[in-house]
Amino acid sequence: MKIAHLSDLHLFALDEIKPTRLLNKRFSGWVNMKLKREHAHQLSAAKHVARAVREGDYDHVVITGDFSNLAMQQEFAFIRQFLDEQLALPPDRVSIVPGNHDRYTRGSERSARFESYLAPYITSELKGATCSIEEATFPFVRLRGGVAIIGLDSAVPRPPLVAAGALGRAQRMALRAILAHEEVRKRTPVLLIHHPIHNPSGRLHSYMEGLRDAHELRADLDDVSFGLALHGHLHRRIARDLITRAGRIHVFGSTSASLMVDDPDRRSGYNVYTFEENGTFTGATAFRLEGPSGDFTEVVIARG
């Protein structure tokens, strides 16, 4: 089994934005986008990644958040169109979770814009557990052969310039119940979360950009003997380990699918994880976009 992992598309669809929609946190985000993101994040790169994943021999695709920039309706309409036309895979073969840019304001959270436009990609299949989509969207579970894909929502609206996330007690309790479920226990758990489990060094940096309840989440995972945790947020391909009381969780970050920069560890691309039929994890690699031609080079995921 092969799982392709991409993240942080930051798709732009704001040409007809009304100035009144910027009279909140979005103003600072719009300025940042115009000064930096609009040049670094390129739709053509995201299309190349989508084509490579669509044409690749992958059983499942996961996307770990930050589809949008300002979480506006026209952005999510464009995101859904991108998934339908560019990735062009059935929703049961694609699992997604939101990033902090997808819940950019409290209004976008209250209106559940992410869920409304992207509902087919966040359905849950574990019946009788606390993750049922009829009860709450996140966490969700999708059972694929020897793998249990678990989608978590770390996206929280924050004040300007703050990108920190959190799961919250209710979601973490649901995760504990999911991990104890018999259908999950006999499979390899693959957690999807936008914010990394490993927080940045430095208290201020962690407070501004990290996962606020990372310590609690790590305690919730202490009984997990093996598995994967996949994230985005850093715009960097990176491999780390989380040592638990029972064993080890492999933690991988994917760079932004749309980011075209000189740094090879951050340039656009996607990761691939392979599993045996019984769910045993056998390895990870990455594919880096080399330029406008759409050629990819297979590269080693750097240790963080």
FIVORO-635383 format. One record per residue: x, y, z of N, C-alpha, C in turn. Coordinates in pm, 1 decimal, decimal comma, m for minus. Layout:
% FIVORO-635383
n.east:n.north:n.up:ca.east:ca.north:ca.up:c.east:c.north:c.up
X:Y:Z:X:Y:Z:X:Y:Z .
...
END
This chain:
% FIVORO-635383
n.east:n.north:n.up:ca.east:ca.north:ca.up:c.east:c.north:c.up
83,6:m119,0:0,0:0,0:0,0:0,0:87,3:124,2:0,0 .
48,2:224,0:m79,7:121,5:349,8:m87,3:27,7:466,9:m57,9 .
71,5:554,7:30,6:m3,6:675,8:63,0:78,3:796,6:21,0 .
19,6:884,1:m61,2:82,6:1010,0:m99,6:35,2:1120,0:m5,0 .
127,9:1206,2:34,8:99,9:1310,3:134,5:140,9:1446,1:78,7 .
44,7:1535,4:64,1:75,2:1673,7:28,8:10,3:1768,0:128,6 .
50,0:1894,2:123,6:3,8:1985,8:227,1:15,8:2130,5:179,6 .
m50,8:2219,5:253,2:m31,4:2364,6:241,5:m36,5:2413,2:96,8 .
m150,3:2390,0:31,3:m163,7:2433,1:m108,3:m170,1:2585,4:m121,4 .
m231,0:2652,6:m24,7:m244,2:2799,6:m27,6:m289,5:2847,1:m165,1 .
m405,3:2798,9:m207,7:m458,3:2833,1:m339,2:m520,0:2973,2:m336,7 .
m489,6:3052,3:m438,5:m536,2:3191,0:m444,3:m660,0:3202,4:m531,6 .
m762,3:3270,1:m479,5:m883,7:3297,8:m555,8:m948,4:3422,9:m497,9 .
m873,5:3533,5:m499,3:m917,2:3654,4:m429,7:m918,4:3777,3:m520,3 .
m930,5:3755,9:m651,3:m923,3:3867,9:m744,5:m1037,0:3967,4:m725,4 .
m1155,4:3918,1:m685,8:m1271,8:4005,1:m675,0:m1310,9:4028,9:m529,5 .
m1215,1:4026,7:m441,1:m1244,1:4045,1:m299,7:m1296,2:4186,3:m272,0 .
m1399,8:4197,7:m190,4:m1453,8:4327,1:m152,4:m1372,5:4384,9:m37,2 .
m1334,8:4512,8:m43,1:m1254,3:4573,6:63,6:m1316,0:4557,0:202,2 .
m1449,7:4557,2:209,7:m1513,7:4544,5:341,0:m1485,4:4409,6:406,6 .
m1451,8:4308,1:326,7:m1422,3:4176,2:382,1:m1286,2:4173,2:449,8 .
m1207,3:4281,5:434,8:m1073,3:4287,6:492,6:m1070,5:4366,0:623,2 .
m1188,2:4408,6:670,7:m1191,3:4490,6:791,9:m1189,3:4403,6:917,0 .
m1092,8:4314,2:923,7:m1073,0:4227,7:1040,9:m932,2:4169,2:1031,2 .
m910,8:4054,7:1090,1:m779,7:3990,3:1084,6:m731,3:3969,6:941,6 .
m823,4:3957,7:846,4:m784,6:3926,5:708,9:m695,5:4035,0:647,8 .
m700,9:4158,5:700,0:m620,8:4264,9:639,1:m472,6:4232,1:647,6 .
m426,4:4192,1:767,5:m284,0:4158,5:781,7:m248,6:4037,6:696,7 .
m341,3:3941,7:686,8:m317,0:3824,8:602,9:m311,0:3860,9:456,0 .
m398,1:3953,3:413,3:m399,3:3996,8:274,3:m269,2:4069,6:239,6 .
m221,5:4155,7:331,0:m94,8:4226,2:308,9:20,0:4126,9:297,9 .
24,8:4030,7:389,7:129,3:3928,0:385,2:123,6:3849,2:254,6 .
2,4:3820,1:210,7:m14,6:3744,8:86,7:37,2:3824,2:m32,0 .
3,9:3953,3:m38,8:45,5:4036,5:m150,9:196,2:4059,2:m152,6 .
256,1:4071,3:m33,7:399,3:4099,9:m27,2:485,0:3975,8:m44,4 .
437,0:3859,3:3,0:522,4:3740,5:3,9:457,5:3618,4:m60,6 .
343,7:3575,6:m9,7:287,8:3446,9:m49,8:251,5:3441,2:m197,7 .
199,8:3550,8:m250,7:151,2:3548,1:m387,8:263,3:3517,5:m486,8 .
387,0:3551,0:m451,0:500,4:3526,9:m539,1:562,8:3389,9:m512,8 .
566,8:3347,8:m387,5:631,0:3220,3:m353,7:540,6:3101,0:m383,0 .
410,0:3116,2:m358,5:315,5:3005,9:m378,3:253,4:3018,1:m517,7 .
275,6:2917,7:m599,2:235,2:2923,4:m739,6:135,2:2812,4:m770,9 .
24,2:2852,3:m831,7:m79,0:2756,8:m868,4:m24,0:2650,3:m962,7 .
65,1:2689,3:m1052,4:121,1:2593,2:m1148,0:194,2:2480,4:m1076,3 .
263,0:2512,1:m966,5:333,1:2408,4:m889,6:234,0:2311,5:m827,4 .
127,3:2365,0:m768,2:24,9:2278,8:m708,3:m39,2:2188,8:m813,7 .
m57,9:2240,9:m934,1:m114,7:2159,1:m1042,3:m19,7:2046,4:m1081,5 .
110,4:2074,9:m1086,1:207,9:1970,4:m1118,5:205,0:1859,6:m1013,0 .
195,7:1899,1:m885,9:190,4:1800,2:m777,7:62,8:1716,8:m789,8 .
m49,3:1783,3:m813,3:m176,3:1711,4:m827,2:m169,9:1612,3:m943,1 .
m111,5:1653,0:m1054,6:m99,7:1561,9:m1169,6:m12,1:1442,0:m1136,8 .
102,4:1466,9:m1071,7:193,0:1357,2:m1037,6:126,4:1258,0:m943,2 .
50,8:1309,1:m846,9:m17,8:1221,7:m752,1:m131,4:1146,2:m821,7 .
m204,5:1216,7:m905,7:m316,2:1153,4:m977,9:m265,9:1040,3:m1068,0 .
m153,5:1061,9:m1133,3:m101,4:963,6:m1227,8:m13,1:858,1:m1161,2 .
19,6:878,5:m1034,1:103,9:783,4:m962,2:24,7:662,3:m916,0 .
97,7:562,0:m877,4:35,3:436,8:m833,4:13,0:442,0:m682,5 .
m78,1:529,3:m638,6:m100,6:550,4:m495,6:m240,8:503,5:m456,9 .
m247,6:431,9:m347,0:m376,0:379,2:m301,4:m460,1:484,5:m231,9 .
m394,1:579,2:m167,1:m466,8:682,4:m93,8:m383,4:810,3:m92,9 .
m452,8:924,2:m82,3:m388,8:1055,2:m77,2:m436,6:1127,3:47,9 .
m343,7:1189,4:121,0:m380,4:1268,1:237,8:m326,5:1410,3:219,0 .
m404,6:1507,4:265,3:m365,8:1648,6:254,5:m384,1:1711,4:391,8 .
m274,0:1766,8:447,2:m276,3:1811,1:587,7:m289,2:1963,2:602,0 .
m393,3:2019,1:537,8:m437,0:2153,4:572,2:m374,2:2269,4:497,1 .
m426,8:2387,8:528,5:m393,4:2514,3:463,8:m417,2:2506,7:313,8 .
m540,0:2473,8:279,2:m583,1:2477,9:140,2:m597,8:2623,0:94,4 .
m643,7:2708,4:186,2:m677,2:2846,7:153,4:m574,6:2942,7:212,3 .
m605,6:3072,5:200,4:m524,0:3176,6:261,9:m601,6:3253,8:367,3 .
m725,5:3293,8:332,6:m805,9:3375,9:422,4:m939,5:3311,5:457,1 .
m959,4:3186,4:417,3:m1080,8:3109,4:449,7:m1208,7:3177,6:402,4 .
m1204,7:3231,2:280,5:m1322,4:3295,4:223,1:m1396,3:3198,6:131,9 .
m1524,3:3228,7:109,0:m1608,2:3136,8:32,3:m1554,0:3112,5:m107,9 .
m1508,2:3218,9:m175,2:m1459,1:3200,0:m311,6:m1332,9:3114,7:m314,5 .
m1255,5:3118,6:m205,2:m1138,5:3032,2:m197,7:m1180,2:2885,3:m189,1 .
m1276,8:2855,9:m102,0:m1318,4:2717,0:m85,6:m1388,2:2663,8:m210,2 .
m1459,3:2751,2:m280,7:m1519,2:2708,5:m407,2:m1409,8:2670,8:m507,1 .
m1302,4:2750,2:m509,4:m1190,5:2721,0:m598,8:m1116,0:2595,2:m555,2 .
m1101,1:2575,6:m425,0:m1035,8:2455,4:m371,5:m1112,3:2330,7:m412,2 .
m1245,1:2333,7:m397,3:m1324,9:2218,5:m436,4:m1310,2:2191,4:m586,3 .
m1308,2:2298,4:m666,0:m1287,8:2282,0:m810,0:m1150,1:2221,4:m839,0 .
m1049,3:2265,9:m766,0:m913,9:2212,6:m783,7:m909,4:2063,1:m753,2 .
m971,1:2023,7:m643,7:m972,8:1881,7:m607,5:m1050,1:1800,1:m710,8 .
m1161,7:1854,2:m758,8:m1243,6:1782,0:m855,9:m1173,6:1768,1:m990,3 .
m1107,5:1875,0:m1034,9:m1054,6:1878,0:m1170,9:m906,1:1847,6:m1181,3 .
m827,4:1886,7:m1083,5:m682,6:1867,2:m1091,6:m638,9:1736,5:m1024,4 .
m681,3:1715,5:m899,5:m649,7:1588,5:m834,6:m735,6:1477,9:m893,8 .
m863,2:1508,7:m911,4:m956,2:1422,7:m986,9:m954,7:1277,7:m940,1 .
m962,2:1258,0:m808,7:m969,6:1124,1:m750,6:m1098,5:1112,8:m670,6 .
m1155,8:993,0:m661,1:m1277,0:977,2:m580,8:m1251,8:1018,3:m435,8 .
m1346,9:1084,3:m371,0:m1327,4:1128,9:m232,7:m1292,3:1017,9:m134,6 .
m1332,4:892,0:m163,4:m1296,7:785,6:m70,9:m1149,8:746,6:m81,4 .
m1078,0:804,2:m176,9:m933,7:782,4:m189,2:m852,5:903,1:m142,5 .
m921,6:1002,9:m87,6:m855,0:1126,2:m43,4:m907,1:1163,4:95,1 .
m815,3:1183,7:189,4:m852,2:1225,6:325,2:m782,4:1357,1:356,5 .
m855,3:1451,9:414,0:m800,0:1585,3:437,0:m833,1:1634,5:578,0 .
m752,5:1727,6:627,0:m780,0:1796,9:752,6:m750,8:1945,5:731,4 .
m811,5:2033,4:811,6:m789,9:2177,2:793,5:m660,9:2225,5:858,4 .
m612,8:2340,6:807,7:m501,4:2410,8:869,5:m547,3:2543,2:926,2 .
m459,1:2615,4:991,5:m497,2:2741,1:1055,6:m550,9:2843,1:955,2 .
m503,3:2841,2:830,1:m555,0:2934,0:729,6:m696,4:2896,6:685,2 .
m737,6:2773,9:710,7:m872,1:2730,4:673,2:m975,9:2765,3:779,4 .
m930,9:2812,9:895,1:m1019,6:2864,6:1000,2:m966,7:3002,4:1039,2 .
m944,2:3085,1:940,1:m870,8:3210,3:960,3:m942,9:3307,6:1052,3 .
m1075,5:3307,5:1047,6:m1155,1:3397,4:1131,5:m1263,6:3317,3:1203,9 .
m1319,6:3377,8:1306,7:m1427,5:3311,1:1380,5:m1551,0:3292,4:1291,0 .
m1570,1:3384,6:1197,9:m1682,4:3370,3:1105,3:m1668,5:3247,3:1017,9 .
m1546,5:3221,4:970,9:m1524,9:3102,5:887,3:m1542,2:2975,4:968,5 .
m1510,1:2982,0:1098,8:m1530,3:2866,0:1185,5:m1678,4:2844,6:1213,0 .
m1750,9:2952,5:1245,2:m1894,0:2940,2:1276,0:m1973,2:2888,6:1156,1 .
m1936,5:2932,4:1039,1:m2009,7:2889,7:919,6:m1965,9:2752,6:869,7 .
m1862,8:2694,3:933,5:m1811,6:2562,0:895,2:m1785,0:2554,3:745,1 .
m1717,2:2657,9:694,6:m1690,9:2665,4:551,1:m1610,6:2545,6:501,0 .
m1510,7:2507,5:576,8:m1426,6:2393,8:537,2:m1511,9:2267,9:521,4 .
m1593,3:2239,6:621,2:m1678,4:2120,6:617,8:m1783,1:2128,7:508,4 .
m1838,1:2247,1:485,9:m1945,8:2261,7:387,6:m1897,9:2231,2:246,4 .
m1781,0:2282,2:211,6:m1731,8:2266,1:75,6:m1658,9:2133,5:54,1 .
m1604,4:2075,6:160,1:m1515,9:1960,2:143,5:m1565,9:1836,2:216,7 .
m1694,0:1830,7:243,9:m1752,6:1721,0:321,5:m1719,2:1581,0:270,1 .
m1716,9:1554,7:139,6:m1692,1:1417,2:94,3:m1555,2:1362,5:131,7 .
m1461,9:1451,7:164,6:m1325,4:1408,7:194,2:m1299,2:1387,9:343,5 .
m1402,4:1408,3:426,1:m1382,9:1396,6:571,0:m1488,7:1305,7:634,7 .
m1541,3:1213,4:557,4:m1637,4:1118,4:612,3:m1566,2:1014,6:698,5 .
m1639,8:958,2:794,4:m1583,0:858,5:884,6:m1650,2:723,9:863,0 .
m1573,8:618,3:879,3:m1624,1:483,8:852,7:m1625,1:393,8:975,8 .
m1586,4:446,4:1088,3:m1581,1:365,2:1208,6:m1712,5:380,2:1282,5 .
m1801,1:285,4:1265,0:m1934,2:295,1:1323,6:m1931,4:259,3:1471,8 .
m2014,4:329,1:1546,4:m2027,5:299,2:1688,0:m1920,8:359,8:1775,9 .
m1833,6:443,9:1718,7:m1729,3:510,7:1798,1:m1761,7:658,8:1808,2 .
m1687,8:729,4:1892,7:m1715,6:871,4:1915,5:m1677,4:957,6:1796,8 .
m1618,1:897,8:1693,4:m1574,8:976,0:1578,0:m1678,1:978,6:1466,9 .
m1795,7:921,2:1487,6:m1896,8:916,8:1382,2:m1927,7:1057,2:1331,3 .
m1933,3:1072,8:1199,3:m1955,9:1205,5:1142,3:m2091,9:1261,7:1180,5 .
m2186,0:1174,8:1219,3:m2315,7:1224,1:1264,4:m2303,1:1296,3:1398,5 .
m2201,7:1264,0:1475,5:m2183,6:1326,2:1606,6:m2088,2:1444,5:1598,7 .
m1975,5:1428,4:1529,5:m1876,0:1534,6:1515,5:m1788,4:1499,4:1396,3 .
m1744,4:1601,4:1324,6:m1666,0:1575,7:1204,8:m1527,4:1520,8:1238,9 .
m1465,1:1575,9:1340,3:m1330,1:1535,0:1378,9:m1328,9:1485,2:1522,5 .
m1249,2:1380,3:1548,7:m1168,2:1302,9:1455,7:m1255,9:1215,4:1364,9 .
m1205,8:1187,5:1245,3:m1270,3:1088,2:1160,3:m1173,7:972,0:1138,6 .
m1227,9:859,0:1099,7:m1146,6:739,1:1076,3:m1183,2:678,9:941,7 .
m1081,6:642,7:864,4:m1101,1:568,6:740,6:m1011,3:445,3:744,6 .
m1071,8:329,7:729,4:m999,5:203,2:736,7:m961,9:160,0:596,0 .
m832,0:146,8:572,3:m781,0:110,5:440,2:m682,4:m4,7:455,0 .
m729,8:m126,5:430,4:m642,2:m242,1:446,0:m588,6:m250,7:587,5 .
m456,9:m256,5:601,2:m394,6:m267,0:732,5:m368,0:m133,6:798,2 .
m426,2:m26,2:744,3:m400,7:109,1:794,7:m530,9:174,3:840,4 .
m525,2:247,3:952,0:m637,9:328,0:999,9:m598,8:474,7:992,5 .
m660,5:547,6:900,8:m631,0:689,9:882,9:m721,4:769,6:975,7 .
m660,8:850,5:1060,9:m734,6:925,8:1163,1:m711,9:1074,6:1139,9 .
m818,1:1146,3:1105,7:m808,5:1288,8:1077,7:m838,6:1373,0:1200,4 .
m747,4:1464,3:1234,2:m761,0:1552,2:1349,9:m765,5:1698,2:1305,5 .
m835,3:1778,8:1382,9:m853,1:1920,9:1351,1:m779,4:2005,4:1455,4 .
m663,5:2059,8:1416,9:m587,4:2146,0:1507,7:m604,9:2293,4:1474,4 .
m693,3:2325,8:1379,0:m709,7:2462,7:1331,6:m801,9:2542,2:1423,9 .
m753,2:2655,7:1470,3:m827,8:2741,6:1561,9:m811,9:2887,0:1517,6 .
m920,7:2965,3:1510,3:m905,6:3108,5:1478,0:m822,2:3177,6:1584,8 .
m726,5:3257,8:1542,8:m637,7:3327,7:1634,6:m630,3:3475,9:1598,3 .
m575,7:3558,6:1688,4:m553,9:3699,8:1655,2:m452,9:3713,7:1541,6 .
m442,2:3833,6:1483,1:m345,8:3854,4:1374,9:m204,6:3812,3:1413,8 .
m135,2:3751,7:1319,8:4,8:3709,1:1331,3:24,8:3586,6:1420,9 .
m83,5:3529,2:1471,8:m73,5:3408,8:1554,2:m125,2:3290,4:1473,5 .
m43,3:3184,6:1463,1:m78,2:3068,5:1381,0:m84,0:2940,3:1462,7 .
m93,1:2953,3:1594,8:m92,2:2835,8:1681,9:m221,1:2755,3:1667,3 .
m211,3:2626,6:1698,0:m326,9:2538,2:1690,0:m354,4:2469,1:1822,0 .
m462,4:2393,6:1828,0:m497,7:2314,1:1945,5:m604,4:2213,5:1904,8 .
m603,4:2097,9:1970,8:m705,8:1996,3:1947,5:m823,8:2012,7:2041,7 .
m796,0:2044,4:2166,1:m901,5:2054,6:2266,3:m927,5:1921,1:2334,2 .
m980,1:1928,4:2455,2:m998,2:1809,6:2537,5:m1096,1:1709,8:2474,0 .
m1208,2:1758,1:2420,1:m1308,7:1667,2:2364,3:m1251,8:1586,3:2248,1 .
m1177,1:1651,1:2161,5:m1121,8:1580,2:2046,6:m1013,8:1480,6:2090,3 .
m936,0:1518,7:2189,7:m831,7:1426,4:2237,4:m893,7:1305,6:2308,0 .
m1003,2:1326,2:2380,2:m1072,0:1212,8:2442,3:m1128,5:1119,9:2335,5 .
m1182,8:1177,9:2228,2:m1233,8:1095,9:2118,2:m1120,3:1018,1:2053,4 .
m1004,5:1079,7:2041,0:m888,8:1011,3:1984,0:m848,7:891,3:2068,5 .
m850,1:908,0:2199,0:m815,5:795,8:2287,3:m912,1:678,6:2266,4 .
m1041,1:711,1:2252,4:m1140,3:604,8:2228,8:m1117,3:537,3:2093,9 .
m1082,3:615,5:1994,4:m1055,6:560,9:1861,1:m935,3:467,1:1865,0 .
m828,5:509,2:1929,4:m707,4:427,1:1934,8:m730,3:296,0:2009,6 .
m829,0:295,0:2100,0:m861,1:173,0:2174,9:m960,7:83,7:2102,4 .
m1019,7:132,1:1992,9:m1120,4:55,5:1919,8:m1055,4:m66,9:1854,2 .
m1124,4:m179,0:1854,5:m1067,7:m303,0:1803,5:m1029,8:m295,5:1655,5 .
m1104,8:m218,4:1576,7:m1073,6:m206,9:1435,1:m947,2:m124,6:1410,1 .
m916,0:m36,0:1502,7:m794,4:45,6:1490,6:m674,8:m27,1:1550,4 .
m697,6:m95,4:1660,5:m587,9:m163,7:1730,6:m521,6:m270,7:1643,0 .
m596,5:m329,0:1550,6:m536,8:m432,8:1466,0:m476,2:m375,2:1337,4 .
m474,1:m241,3:1327,6:m415,8:m174,1:1212,0:m307,0:m75,4:1255,5 .
m231,9:m26,0:1158,1:m133,7:79,0:1184,7:m204,2:214,2:1181,8 .
m205,3:288,9:1292,2:m269,6:420,4:1290,4:m184,1:522,4:1215,4 .
m249,6:600,2:1129,2:m183,9:709,2:1057,4:m260,8:836,6:1090,8 .
m203,1:920,8:1175,8:m268,5:1043,3:1221,1:m241,9:1155,6:1122,3 .
m346,3:1230,1:1089,2:m333,2:1349,2:1006,3:m360,7:1470,5:1093,3 .
m267,5:1565,0:1095,9:m283,7:1685,3:1176,8:m203,0:1796,6:1110,8 .
m255,9:1916,3:1107,5:m183,9:2024,6:1039,6:m59,1:2066,9:1117,5 .
m75,3:2091,7:1247,1:37,3:2138,0:1328,9:123,6:2019,2:1372,9 .
255,6:2034,0:1370,4:342,4:1924,5:1414,6:323,2:1891,7:1562,2 .
343,9:1765,3:1595,7:340,9:1724,7:1735,9:460,2:1782,6:1811,1 .
572,4:1798,7:1741,5:691,5:1858,6:1802,2:681,6:2010,9:1790,9 .
675,3:2080,2:1902,6:664,5:2225,1:1902,3:798,9:2290,5:1873,3 .
797,2:2415,4:1823,4:923,2:2486,9:1800,8:997,7:2509,4:1931,2 .
1128,8:2526,7:1922,1:1206,4:2561,2:2041,0:1179,6:2707,3:2075,2 .
1177,7:2737,9:2201,4:1149,6:2874,2:2244,8:1003,7:2891,7:2280,3 .
977,3:2945,2:2397,4:839,8:2957,3:2447,2:754,3:3047,8:2360,1 .
810,4:3161,8:2316,6:733,2:3256,0:2236,1:699,9:3196,9:2099,2 .
798,6:3136,6:2034,2:777,6:3075,8:1903,1:672,2:2965,8:1912,5 .
680,1:2886,2:2017,5:583,5:2779,0:2037,9:442,8:2835,8:2060,2 .
433,4:2943,5:2138,0:303,9:3004,2:2167,1:241,1:3064,2:2041,8 .
324,4:3120,1:1954,8:273,6:3187,6:1835,3:239,8:3091,3:1722,2 .
314,1:2979,3:1711,0:299,6:2894,6:1593,0:279,3:2746,4:1622,8 .
295,0:2705,2:1747,6:293,4:2563,3:1779,4:155,8:2508,2:1808,8 .
154,1:2383,1:1853,6:31,6:2315,5:1895,8:19,4:2334,9:2046,3 .
m79,1:2411,2:2090,6:m87,1:2453,0:2231,0:m101,0:2333,9:2326,1 .
m167,6:2226,6:2283,5:m183,0:2110,1:2371,2:m100,1:1990,9:2321,2 .
16,9:2019,6:2267,7:106,3:1912,9:2219,6:147,1:1819,4:2332,6 .
172,3:1874,2:2450,2:212,7:1790,5:2563,3:102,1:1691,6:2598,6 .
m21,4:1738,4:2601,4:m134,2:1650,1:2632,5:m153,7:1545,2:2523,4 .
m137,4:1585,6:2397,5:m151,9:1489,7:2287,9:m46,3:1380,3:2297,8 .
74,4:1416,3:2330,7:180,6:1316,2:2342,7:148,5:1217,5:2454,4 .
87,3:1266,1:2561,0:45,3:1175,3:2668,1:m65,2:1082,3:2619,5 .
m155,6:1134,8:2536,3:m263,5:1051,4:2481,9:m210,2:941,3:2390,9 .
m93,9:963,0:2332,4:m34,9:867,4:2239,5:63,7:772,0:2305,7 .
77,4:780,6:2436,0:180,4:704,5:2506,6:163,8:553,3:2495,9 .
41,1:507,1:2476,2:18,0:362,4:2466,6:25,6:310,6:2323,1 .
54,3:398,1:2228,4:66,2:357,1:2088,0:206,2:301,0:2065,8 .
214,3:177,1:2018,1:345,2:112,6:2002,1:406,6:138,7:1865,3 .
325,4:167,5:1765,1:377,7:197,7:1631,9:272,8:276,5:1555,0 .
316,5:353,1:1457,4:224,3:431,2:1376,6:295,6:547,2:1310,8 .
217,5:628,8:1239,2:268,3:748,0:1173,0:184,9:868,5:1214,1 .
248,4:985,4:1217,3:178,9:1112,6:1234,4:227,0:1203,9:1122,3 .
134,2:1251,0:1039,6:167,9:1330,4:922,0:115,7:1472,3:940,3 .
199,5:1571,1:907,3:162,0:1710,8:930,4:211,6:1800,8:817,7 .
170,6:1926,3:824,1:218,1:2030,0:733,7:271,2:2146,1:815,4 .
224,3:2269,3:783,7:245,7:2389,8:863,2:385,7:2449,8:849,6 .
489,3:2367,7:847,1:626,7:2419,2:845,6:675,2:2454,2:705,9 .
602,9:2411,0:602,6:648,6:2427,9:464,2:787,7:2368,5:447,4 .
805,1:2249,2:501,3:935,5:2182,8:498,8:914,9:2032,3:505,1 .
986,7:1957,8:421,1:982,2:1811,4:431,8:1080,6:1770,6:540,7 .
1030,0:1693,9:635,1:1107,2:1665,3:755,4:1062,0:1533,2:815,4 .
1156,6:1460,1:875,7:1126,6:1332,7:941,9:1177,1:1338,5:1085,2 .
1091,6:1297,3:1178,8:1128,5:1289,9:1319,6:1062,1:1167,6:1380,6 .
1093,3:1140,1:1504,5:1030,2:1029,2:1577,6:970,4:1081,3:1706,8 .
858,6:1021,9:1745,3:800,1:1046,6:1876,6:810,6:916,2:1954,8 .
893,1:916,0:2057,2:910,8:796,7:2140,2:799,3:793,6:2243,7 .
721,3:688,0:2241,3:613,0:671,2:2337,3:653,4:567,7:2442,5 .
572,1:555,1:2545,0:599,0:455,2:2647,8:594,4:313,9:2589,9 .
511,6:295,2:2485,8:493,7:161,3:2428,3:580,4:135,6:2305,4 .
638,4:242,2:2247,5:715,8:219,5:2126,4:754,9:348,7:2057,1 .
723,0:360,0:1926,1:769,6:471,8:1846,2:666,6:508,1:1738,9 .
643,9:638,2:1722,1:560,7:689,6:1614,0:651,1:768,6:1519,3 .
647,0:734,5:1391,4:723,7:808,1:1291,2:645,7:933,2:1253,0 .
710,7:1048,7:1259,2:646,2:1176,7:1232,4:707,0:1237,5:1106,4 .
621,6:1268,1:1008,9:669,5:1323,0:882,0:593,9:1451,1:847,9 .
667,5:1551,5:802,7:607,1:1673,6:752,6:626,6:1683,8:602,9 .
523,7:1731,1:533,9:533,2:1757,1:390,7:544,1:1907,2:368,8 .
622,4:1946,4:269,7:632,5:2087,7:239,1:505,8:2136,4:169,4 .
499,6:2265,7:140,3:386,5:2321,5:68,1:389,3:2274,5:m76,5 .
275,9:2226,7:m124,4:266,9:2177,6:m261,6:282,1:2289,5:m364,5 .
263,8:2414,3:m322,6:268,2:2526,1:m417,9:392,3:2612,9:m403,5 .
481,1:2581,3:m309,7:592,3:2670,2:m275,2:711,1:2650,6:m368,7 .
748,5:2756,0:m441,0:863,9:2751,7:m530,3:973,1:2844,7:m478,6 .
1068,0:2786,9:m406,5:1180,2:2860,0:m348,3:1308,8:2782,5:m377,2 .
1423,3:2844,8:m348,6:1552,4:2781,3:m376,3:1585,5:2670,2:m277,0 .
1539,9:2682,7:m152,5:1570,7:2584,1:m49,3:1514,3:2448,0:m89,7 .
1598,8:2347,5:m114,0:1548,3:2218,1:m162,0:1461,8:2144,8:m61,2 .
1480,3:2170,6:67,8:1398,6:2103,4:169,7:1259,3:2163,5:180,8 .
1237,6:2280,1:119,1:1109,2:2347,9:129,1:1036,4:2357,3:m5,2 .
1106,2:2335,3:m113,7:1045,1:2350,6:m245,8:932,8:2250,3:m267,4 .
836,6:2290,6:m345,1:715,7:2213,0:m374,6:743,3:2065,7:m399,8 .
651,4:1982,2:m352,9:660,9:1839,0:m373,9:561,2:1764,8:m287,4 .
584,2:1635,5:m271,7:496,3:1553,8:m188,9:574,1:1434,2:m136,1 .
523,0:1374,0:m28,5:584,0:1256,0:33,2:505,4:1130,9:m4,5 .
571,6:1016,3:7,2:507,0:887,4:m16,1:548,9:790,4:93,9 .
450,6:718,6:150,7:474,7:620,2:256,9:426,4:484,8:208,3 .
505,8:382,3:232,9:469,9:247,9:186,6:446,6:154,9:305,4 .
351,2:62,3:286,1:311,7:m32,4:389,2:295,9:m170,5:325,5 .
324,6:m272,7:404,3:291,0:m406,9:361,5:140,6:m427,2:374,1 .
91,6:m537,1:322,3:m52,6:m563,1:321,7:m111,2:m564,9:462,6 .
m32,1:m608,3:560,8:m82,1:m615,2:698,7:m67,9:m482,9:773,1 .
m20,1:m377,4:705,1:m6,6:m246,4:767,8:131,7:m214,3:818,4 .
226,7:m306,1:807,8:363,1:m278,8:852,6:424,4:m167,9:768,4 .
473,1:m63,8:833,8:534,6:49,1:764,7:672,0:7,6:712,5 .
697,8:33,6:583,6:823,8:m10,8:523,6:913,9:101,8:476,3 .
865,3:225,9:470,5:956,0:332,8:431,0:885,2:457,7:383,0 .
965,2:565,0:371,7:913,3:694,3:326,0:1013,3:757,4:230,4 .
961,8:829,0:134,3:1044,8:903,5:41,1:969,8:1028,9:0,5 .
1034,5:1114,4:m76,1:969,2:1238,1:m119,6:1004,2:1266,0:m264,6 .
918,3:1344,7:m329,3:940,5:1385,6:m467,0:936,5:1538,1:m472,4 .
1044,1:1596,5:m523,3:1060,4:1742,5:m526,5:1040,2:1793,8:m668,8 .
959,0:1896,8:m682,6:936,4:1960,3:m812,2:1058,8:2042,2:m850,2 .
1108,3:2021,4:m971,3:1233,3:2086,3:m1011,4:1213,5:2215,8:m1089,1 .
1095,5:2241,0:m1141,6:1076,6:2364,4:m1215,9:948,8:2364,0:m1295,6 .
933,2:2463,1:m1384,5:807,6:2477,5:m1460,1:779,7:2362,8:m1556,3 .
880,3:2282,0:m1586,6:858,0:2168,5:m1675,7:771,0:2061,0:m1612,9 .
762,2:2061,8:m1477,6:681,8:1961,8:m1407,8:756,6:1833,8:m1378,1 .
889,3:1835,6:m1389,8:969,7:1717,7:m1357,5:991,1:1707,3:m1206,9 .
994,2:1583,2:m1156,1:1015,2:1558,3:m1014,2:1140,9:1474,2:m994,1 .
1209,1:1499,8:m882,8:1325,3:1421,7:m842,5:1294,5:1354,2:m709,4 .
1321,7:1224,8:m698,7:1302,3:1155,8:m571,5:1415,0:1194,7:m477,1 .
1381,3:1234,2:m355,0:1478,8:1280,8:m256,8:1453,6:1216,3:m121,5 .
1555,8:1214,4:m38,2:1544,9:1165,3:98,8:1479,7:1273,9:185,1 .
1391,0:1233,8:273,2:1329,8:1327,3:367,8:1428,8:1354,1:480,3 .
1470,5:1479,6:495,5:1573,5:1513,5:593,5:1524,9:1494,1:735,3 .
1614,8:1446,6:820,3:1582,3:1433,9:962,4:1584,3:1570,1:1028,8 .
1486,8:1592,7:1117,7:1478,5:1722,0:1185,2:1535,3:1718,2:1325,4 .
END
